[in-house]
Amino acid sequence: MHHWLAVFDRETARPPEGLESFKVAAKPHAFPGEDESKAEELCKAKLSVAYEHSKPEARNMAVLGHGNGFSFEASPYCSYAKREGVHVVLAGEVSDWPGISAVAAAHDAFVRNEPPPEQNDAHWLLDFYTSFMSSNADDTTDKALECLAKVQGSFAFVIYDEQQKRVFAARDSEGGQPLYWGATDEGQLLLGSHLNDLDGCEPTATRFPPGTLFASTRHTIAYSPGNQGWVINEGDWPGQLLSFLVDSDGQHWRGIKAIPRINSRGQLFG
């Protein structure tokens, strides 16, 4: 199985409640803004773990600034793409995105002796994200859940939108692709394909639940404290973990509260 890892500073993404330690959860931010060099150093250190575990001829690292980045082992079943400030990594294989069949599109291009419509599944994921992205966090999350319910394939992916300060992560309903996540005491959020790549996650790294979407967007709020003028303040709320499966009672987008944990021997507990 190919190694890939995504690392995000707490200024970018907040884990859902229960994933990070109480000590980190009590902090408004991981680092003061002027100490970005420390965030960068910690990001590279975490990415290097997955990088070293990857095949030398296929490994890549993308350090994106502000303590964020990706390490991935490139192959037909693990790919990375970027476009206009949006970065994605996808493991697995998707046959149908909502409104388009990737398999049929590739076949049609082959018959016409034309290049494939997209280079790999990561580029299809970029197209998918572009189809529902907006500046409104709630609208985008709802649309993402609606679309994910229609995706056919085995996948685990992470989307990072620099401009919207948004992070999405999802795993197919069957859990065909491995995905783990955890939070460090420094406030970093890690998502990756191998448990042993999530170095330093406390309390303990855990399996990412199949059939769910993690959504974190840094909200900017403007408020007026009396006659002092308007104040701009970025919200520091935990991200959401939501199911994109339909419940037996027909309800959609159920929030997931219980996060199963895995100990160092790979056993579920809690």
C-alpha positions as CSV (number, residue, x, y, z in Angstrom):
1,M,0.0,0.0,0.0
2,H,1.3,3.4,-1.0
3,H,2.4,5.9,1.7
4,W,0.9,9.4,1.8
5,L,0.5,11.9,4.5
6,A,-1.1,15.4,4.9
7,V,0.0,17.8,7.7
8,F,-1.9,20.9,8.7
9,D,-1.1,23.5,11.3
10,R,-3.8,24.4,13.8
11,E,-4.0,27.8,12.2
12,T,-5.4,26.0,9.1
13,A,-7.5,23.1,10.4
14,R,-9.0,22.2,13.7
15,P,-9.7,18.5,14.5
16,P,-13.2,17.5,15.7
17,E,-13.7,17.4,19.5
18,G,-12.1,14.3,21.0
19,L,-9.2,13.9,18.6
20,E,-6.8,16.5,20.1
21,S,-5.6,16.5,23.7
22,F,-7.3,18.8,26.3
23,K,-4.1,20.8,26.5
24,V,-4.1,21.7,22.8
25,A,-7.9,22.1,22.7
26,A,-7.6,24.9,25.3
27,K,-5.2,26.9,23.2
28,P,-6.6,29.5,20.8
29,H,-3.8,28.8,18.3
30,A,-0.8,26.5,18.1
31,F,1.7,29.2,17.5
32,P,1.7,33.0,17.5
33,G,1.7,34.3,13.9
34,E,5.3,35.5,14.0
35,D,6.6,32.0,14.9
36,E,5.7,30.5,11.5
37,S,9.2,29.1,11.2
38,K,8.6,26.7,14.0
39,A,5.4,25.5,12.3
40,E,7.3,24.9,9.1
41,E,10.0,22.9,10.9
42,L,7.5,20.7,12.6
43,C,5.6,20.1,9.3
44,K,8.7,19.0,7.5
45,A,9.6,16.7,10.4
46,K,6.3,15.0,10.2
47,L,6.3,14.7,6.4
48,S,9.8,13.2,6.5
49,V,8.5,10.2,8.3
50,A,6.2,9.1,5.5
51,Y,8.7,10.3,2.9
52,E,11.4,7.9,4.3
53,H,8.9,5.0,4.4
54,S,8.1,5.6,0.7
55,K,9.8,4.1,-2.3
56,P,12.7,6.3,-3.3
57,E,11.8,6.3,-7.0
58,A,8.2,7.4,-6.4
59,R,8.3,9.6,-3.3
60,N,7.5,13.3,-3.4
61,M,7.1,16.1,-0.8
62,A,5.1,19.3,-1.2
63,V,5.7,21.9,1.5
64,L,3.0,24.5,1.1
65,G,3.9,27.1,3.8
66,H,2.2,28.0,7.1
67,G,2.9,24.6,8.5
68,N,1.0,22.7,5.8
69,G,2.1,20.1,3.3
70,F,1.9,16.6,1.7
71,S,4.1,13.6,1.2
72,F,3.0,11.0,-1.3
73,E,4.2,8.0,-3.2
74,A,3.1,8.7,-6.8
75,S,1.5,5.8,-8.7
76,P,-1.7,5.2,-10.7
77,Y,-3.4,4.6,-7.4
78,C,-2.0,7.5,-5.4
79,S,-1.8,10.9,-7.0
80,Y,-1.4,14.6,-6.1
81,A,-2.6,17.6,-8.0
82,K,-2.9,21.4,-7.6
83,R,-4.8,24.2,-9.3
84,E,-5.2,27.9,-8.3
85,G,-4.4,27.4,-4.6
86,V,-6.3,24.1,-4.2
87,H,-4.1,21.0,-3.4
88,V,-5.4,17.4,-3.3
89,V,-4.1,13.9,-2.7
90,L,-6.1,10.9,-3.6
91,A,-5.5,7.2,-3.0
92,G,-7.6,4.5,-4.7
93,E,-9.6,4.5,-7.9
94,V,-12.9,6.3,-8.7
95,S,-15.0,5.1,-11.6
96,D,-17.8,7.6,-11.4
97,W,-17.9,11.1,-10.1
98,P,-21.4,12.8,-9.9
99,G,-22.4,13.7,-13.5
100,I,-19.4,12.1,-15.2
101,S,-17.9,8.7,-15.7
102,A,-14.1,8.8,-15.5
103,V,-13.9,5.4,-17.1
104,A,-16.2,6.2,-20.0
105,A,-14.4,9.6,-20.5
106,A,-11.0,7.9,-20.7
107,H,-12.3,5.2,-23.0
108,D,-13.8,7.8,-25.4
109,A,-10.5,9.7,-25.5
110,F,-8.7,6.4,-26.3
111,V,-11.1,5.6,-29.1
112,R,-10.6,9.1,-30.6
113,N,-6.8,8.7,-30.1
114,E,-6.8,11.8,-27.9
115,P,-5.0,12.4,-24.6
116,P,-6.9,11.4,-21.4
117,P,-9.3,14.1,-20.3
118,E,-7.5,14.3,-16.9
119,Q,-4.0,13.1,-16.0
120,N,-5.1,11.0,-12.9
121,D,-7.8,10.7,-10.3
122,A,-6.4,13.6,-8.3
123,H,-7.2,15.9,-11.2
124,W,-10.7,14.4,-11.4
125,L,-11.0,15.2,-7.7
126,L,-10.0,18.9,-8.4
127,D,-12.8,19.0,-11.0
128,F,-15.2,17.5,-8.4
129,Y,-14.3,20.0,-5.8
130,T,-14.6,22.9,-8.2
131,S,-18.2,21.8,-9.1
132,F,-19.5,22.6,-5.6
133,M,-17.0,24.9,-3.9
134,S,-18.2,28.3,-2.8
135,S,-17.2,31.0,-0.3
136,N,-20.0,29.9,2.1
137,A,-18.6,27.1,4.3
138,D,-22.0,25.6,5.2
139,D,-23.2,25.5,1.6
140,T,-20.0,23.9,0.4
141,T,-20.0,21.2,3.1
142,D,-23.7,20.3,2.4
143,K,-23.0,20.1,-1.3
144,A,-19.9,18.0,-0.7
145,L,-21.9,15.5,1.4
146,E,-24.6,15.3,-1.3
147,C,-22.0,14.7,-4.0
148,L,-19.9,12.2,-2.0
149,A,-23.0,10.0,-1.6
150,K,-23.0,9.5,-5.4
151,V,-19.3,8.8,-5.9
152,Q,-18.5,5.3,-7.0
153,G,-15.1,3.8,-6.2
154,S,-12.6,3.0,-3.5
155,F,-11.0,6.2,-2.2
156,A,-9.4,8.2,0.6
157,F,-8.6,11.8,-0.1
158,V,-7.6,15.2,1.4
159,I,-8.4,18.6,-0.2
160,Y,-6.7,21.8,1.0
161,D,-8.0,25.1,-0.3
162,E,-5.5,27.8,0.6
163,Q,-7.8,30.8,-0.4
164,Q,-10.8,29.6,1.6
165,K,-8.7,28.1,4.4
166,R,-10.7,24.9,4.0
167,V,-9.7,21.3,4.6
168,F,-11.8,18.3,3.5
169,A,-10.9,14.7,4.0
170,A,-13.1,11.7,3.1
171,R,-13.0,7.9,2.9
172,D,-15.4,5.6,0.9
173,S,-18.2,3.9,2.6
174,E,-16.6,0.4,2.4
175,G,-13.3,1.5,3.8
176,G,-11.5,0.1,0.8
177,Q,-8.6,2.6,1.2
178,P,-6.8,2.9,4.6
179,L,-6.9,6.3,6.3
180,Y,-5.8,7.3,9.7
181,W,-5.7,10.6,11.5
182,G,-4.5,12.2,14.7
183,A,-3.4,15.4,16.4
184,T,-0.1,16.3,18.0
185,D,0.6,18.2,21.1
186,E,1.9,21.0,18.9
187,G,-1.6,21.4,17.4
188,Q,-0.9,19.7,14.0
189,L,-3.6,17.6,12.3
190,L,-2.2,14.6,10.5
191,L,-4.0,12.4,7.9
192,G,-2.4,9.5,6.2
193,S,-2.4,6.0,4.8
194,H,-0.3,4.3,7.4
195,L,-0.6,4.3,11.2
196,N,3.2,4.3,11.8
197,D,3.5,7.5,9.7
198,L,1.5,9.6,12.2
199,D,4.4,10.3,14.4
200,G,3.7,12.0,17.7
201,C,-0.1,12.0,17.7
202,E,-1.6,12.2,21.1
203,P,-3.6,10.8,22.7
204,T,-3.4,8.1,20.0
205,A,-3.8,8.1,16.2
206,T,-7.0,6.4,15.1
207,R,-8.8,5.0,12.1
208,F,-10.7,7.5,10.0
209,P,-14.3,6.2,9.9
210,P,-15.5,5.0,6.4
211,G,-18.4,6.9,4.8
212,T,-17.5,10.2,6.5
213,L,-16.3,13.6,5.6
214,F,-14.1,15.8,7.8
215,A,-14.7,19.5,7.1
216,S,-12.8,22.4,8.6
217,T,-13.0,26.0,7.5
218,R,-11.5,29.0,9.2
219,H,-14.3,31.4,9.7
220,T,-13.8,35.2,9.7
221,I,-16.2,37.2,11.8
222,A,-16.7,40.9,11.9
223,Y,-18.3,42.5,14.9
224,S,-18.8,45.9,16.4
225,P,-17.8,46.4,20.1
226,G,-19.7,49.6,20.6
227,N,-18.2,52.8,19.3
228,Q,-14.7,51.2,18.8
229,G,-15.4,50.4,15.1
230,W,-15.4,47.0,13.5
231,V,-13.1,44.2,14.6
232,I,-12.1,41.2,12.4
233,N,-11.7,38.0,14.3
234,E,-11.0,34.5,13.0
235,G,-13.2,31.8,14.5
236,D,-11.3,28.9,16.2
237,W,-14.0,26.2,16.2
238,P,-13.4,22.5,15.8
239,G,-13.9,20.8,12.5
240,Q,-16.9,18.6,11.8
241,L,-17.0,14.8,11.1
242,L,-20.1,14.0,9.1
243,S,-21.5,10.9,7.6
244,F,-22.4,11.1,3.9
245,L,-24.5,7.9,4.1
246,V,-28.3,8.0,4.4
247,D,-29.6,6.8,7.8
248,S,-32.3,4.1,8.0
249,D,-34.8,6.9,8.9
250,G,-33.9,8.8,5.8
251,Q,-31.8,11.5,7.6
252,H,-28.7,12.7,5.8
253,W,-25.4,14.0,7.1
254,R,-25.4,12.6,10.6
255,G,-22.7,14.0,12.8
256,I,-20.2,11.4,14.0
257,K,-19.3,11.9,17.7
258,A,-17.6,8.6,18.8
259,I,-14.1,8.3,17.4
260,P,-12.7,4.8,17.7
261,R,-9.1,4.7,18.7
262,I,-6.3,2.2,17.9
263,N,-3.5,1.4,20.3
264,S,0.1,0.7,19.3
265,R,-0.8,-3.0,18.7
266,G,-3.5,-2.0,16.2
267,Q,-6.3,-2.9,18.6
268,L,-9.5,-0.8,18.7
269,F,-10.5,0.6,22.1
270,G,-12.6,3.4,23.5
